[in-house]
């Protein structure tokens, strides 16, 4: 997904936190069993420490907060890596 029309404001779809802890750029592993493996950029929430796909955390393409939360819950929540700090 392109960063065109990116909202740029971080909002965690897991907890509603608005402070990112860090951004990670990742080489994909293409593990077909986990939907999060094709994500190339993740943003760690400073509140809940979940690693959120950037397209959801920044609502790329103008998606709504509700749609980002729904996609997080349905596609990524259980398979999302947590950041160990």
MOPE-V762562 format. One line per field, one symbol per residue. phi: phi as a letter, one per 30 degrees, with the letter a starting at -180 (. if undefined). psi: psi as a letter, one per 20 degrees, with the letter a starting at -180 (. if undefined). burial: I if it has 24 or more other C-alpha atoms within 12 Angstrom, else O. A space follows every 10 residues. Layout:
phi=???
psi=???
burial=???
This chain:
phi=.dddiddidd bdddbidccd cacbcbddch dddbdddcdc bbbdddccid cceedddche iidddddddd deddcbedcd dcdcc
psi=qqjpkphipp opigijqjoq grpppqpqik oiiphiiipi pqpppigijq opphhghjlq jjqrgghggg ggghhhghip qqpo.
burial=OOOOOOOOOI IIIIIIOOOI IOIOOOOOOO OOOOIIOIIO IIIIIIIIII IIIIIIIIII OOOOIOOIIO IIOOOIIOOI IOOOO
